[in-house]
Amino acid sequence: MNLKYEPLSPHLGVELKDVVLSELYPSDEFYWRLRQILADHLVVLIRHQELSAEQLEGLAGRFGPLMNSRTPSVEAHHVGGSIKVISNGTDSNGRRFGNGNASAQVWHTDSSAPWEVPSGHVFLYCKKAPRNPPRTFFMDMRKVYASLPSELKSKISKLRVIHHHYPREHEVTISEAGPSYPIEIRKIGPVHPLVRRHLSTQVPMLYLPTRRDSLVVGLTEGESRALLTELWRYVEEAPYRCAAALEPNDLVLWDNGACVHSREGWSEDEVRVLWHQSAAGEIPVPYSPETGTRNESLLPPLS
């Protein structure tokens, strides 16, 4: 299957061309080719797709068990069995379309807390967009890790960090100004390696908690914050990024373990509606040089 695609940037991401996902997603050949492209490019944008909730769940389900992250509120609209609606809008009766607002968001990875098994791949399908759609940005954490000074790589090679849950931590104002929880609470959460193995290609990648007040196992509070602040500075200054401004019927999917993402804000006067679906990945595995070879068993050659 010869899929056509064009780069989204010199560093990361591609736009897939001339496909009809509603017809192709059940195909094993299409799935394996798409997975190969994702392993190499991490982010795939596919524009102008007509997808039902069942079809989006069918596509995401090829990548792993579906994760149910729907808004707990019974007042919010829901779609399908596990699709979360992300929106700042309400219907004519004042009922929320889903969770979310128009705020900008900082760099983050999805579901590193409180799930022991974070999402492996994330799918965003746009149903409604502002006149000037906000951009979602993606960063290749494999390349960020590769760019770190050797002494810093050595320092973090065996460190683990507690990913504690903090509501709405992705929003810029909360990320920057939200107070820290007491240390007893910040000791609760999944413990993930700072240097994680990329499952498909077996290369190392940086895996960070969103909160800079997270605790690195074996370090003091002050040492933890200083180290995480330093590592996030490398991320924020790195060029290994791409962007996608989603318009109605556009779909973007990405490798959630190997990428962090952020987004621009927009006016609360305009409504954006996205369907969000995640497929579970693996428990984050620390990188070891002994496993540093491409895992062809996950990416079989196509005849």
C-alpha positions, 0 to 999 in steps of 0.5 A: 500500500503506497500511501502519499504524505507530505511533511508538516515541518522539517522535524516532525509530522506528515499530512496523509493525502488522498485517503478515505478513512471510513473505508480504509480503517478496517484494513490490516495492510492500511493499519500496518502502513499507518503504524510504520509512518507513525513510528517514523514521523510520530504525528499524522494529519488527515484532512477532510474525513467524514467519520462517525463515532463508531468509525473513529473508535474502530480506527483507534481500537486498531492501536490498542484498548480504547481508554474511556476519558469521557467527562464524568458529568451527566450534563455533558454531551457524550459521543460513542462509548468512550469518546470524550468531547472537548469544547468550550461551547453549550447547546441552546439549553445551556448543556455543555458539549463536553469538558474544556475551554478556550484557554491556551495550554502548555506542553504536556503528554496525555494521561501520564497520571493517574493511569499506570498505563498511559495512552499510546496514541491519541486521536483528535477529530474536529467537528467545529472550529473558530474562524481562525482555528487555533494551532496544536503543536507537537514536539518530538521527545526522542530528538529532544533527548538526543540533543541533551548534553551528555552529562545531563543524559547520564544524570537522568538515565536511571531516574524516575519521577512521580506523576501526581494528578493536578486538575487542569494542569495543562492550562497556562495560568494554572500551570504557572500560578497554581499552588503546589499540593502538600508533599504527601499528595505529590508522593501519590501517583504512577512512577515513570522513568525520565528516559523511556524506551520508544516501543516501535523504534527502541530509541530513548526519549524524554518523558516528563510530568507536566507539573514542575513540582513533581517529585523525582525519586531520590532527590529533594523537593528543591532538586526535583524542581530544579531538574524538571525546570531545566529539562522543560527548558530544553523542551521549550527551546527545542526546534523539533516541532510541527503544528496543525490548525484543525478545521471541521472534519480534520483528524490528527493522530499522534504517538503520545509517548514520544510527543508532547503537545500544546495549543493556542487559545482562542476567544470564548465567543467562538466555539470549538468542538473536538472528539478525543479518543485514546488507545492504551499503550504500554507501561513506560519502560526505562530505556536500556542500550541493550534494547536499542534496536528497531523492533521489527516484530511490531512493524512487519514488512508488507508484501 
